[in-house]
Amino acid sequence: MPFEKIKVWIRAARLRTLPLSISGIVVGNALCIQDTNFSWTLFYLMLLTAIAFQIVSNFANDYGDGVKGTDNSDRIGPKRVLQQGLLSRQALKKGIIWMSLVALSLAFTLITAAFGRESWLYFLIFIGLAIFSVWAAIAYTVGKNAYGYRGLGDVFVFLFFGLVSVLGAYFLQLKVFSTAAFLLALVVGFLSVAVLNLNNMRDRENDAAAGKRSLVVILGPVVAKYYHYFLIVNPSVLILFFFLRQPLSFYWLSFIGLIPLAFHLVKVITNLDPKLLDPELKKVALTTFALSVLIFISFSLG
């Protein structure tokens, strides 16, 4: 494959979205790091699997929005590969299929490594979850009943980036659930939805014109802002509540990750131009990832 074509596929993979996709995995594993049964092999497999699922989602998003005409010249965000004619519909569709197979293969390897022959029930549940993840990644924008066009994107992002990611990682390592994992799953889930909400606030007018009824389009710009405050303030309070109760020497490290979110809220409150929300989207995504790394360090140091 020529180098220029490889660059196009890398662009379609949207590398800037990948740190957010593994934030929940990092947090879920952070809670297990001090356990004697912790497996670095499982941790690395989880990271690769999460990245693969995110790339499937990015390819499908590019395809679905491109086919529907949502990605057009009026769109504020970065130009997509199908929109620019860098890849054909057929090529992108093949990319989705092949990347889905890669993601499922990685998931199968991960699940087998985690459970082996120990529990066929857990094995089958997680295989079903992997298949559901591929469906969710594609159905967000692809097809007549794409749920991202019906205001359900926020629900699925909260489910997969928060609950499934954190609780799934924790269970794959320790084969149990915990209240701590659930609380931090809420944190990652809310912040991940905040990234999507920023994306939808930025693209609200274009989405509405294209018939994409994101939650922001349904709520309107004013209520969407209040919703965003909830998505930022709620996890910040949960982080403070959680770590102030933890017997960790470096519990305060996680509070550093909240500082950029405070400045971000001020930006959103005073914002009058949707174009200026694009850098804020990147800021929240990277802050969420940085927060997950700080949580991992906190638990690693004890």
Number of C-alpha atoms within 10 A of each C-alpha: 5 6 7 9 12 11 11 14 16 12 17 24 22 16 13 12 16 21 20 26 26 24 28 34 28 25 31 32 30 26 24 21 22 13 11 8 10 18 17 12 11 19 22 14 18 25 20 17 25 26 21 25 26 26 26 29 25 23 27 25 23 25 29 24 22 21 16 16 14 22 27 16 11 12 16 19 14 9 14 22 22 21 20 13 10 16 18 14 18 10 12 20 16 13 18 23 16 13 20 23 16 16 25 20 15 21 24 17 16 23 22 16 15 22 17 13 11 10 10 12 11 18 18 12 11 20 18 11 15 21 15 12 23 22 15 22 25 25 20 23 28 23 12 10 11 18 22 21 23 17 17 15 22 21 14 19 23 23 18 21 25 30 24 21 26 30 27 24 27 28 20 24 23 17 12 10 14 11 9 13 23 16 20 25 27 22 27 27 29 25 30 28 24 24 25 21 24 24 20 23 24 24 25 25 18 19 23 16 12 16 14 25 21 25 22 28 23 15 14 13 16 9 12 19 20 12 15 24 15 15 20 23 16 15 21 21 12 15 20 15 12 14 18 13 9 13 10 14 11 17 21 15 17 21 16 13 22 22 12 14 20 13 11 17 17 10 14 19 12 8 13 10 9 17 15 14 23 17 11 21 19 17 16 21 24 21 22 28 25 19 23 28 18 23 27 22 18 20 21 15 12 14
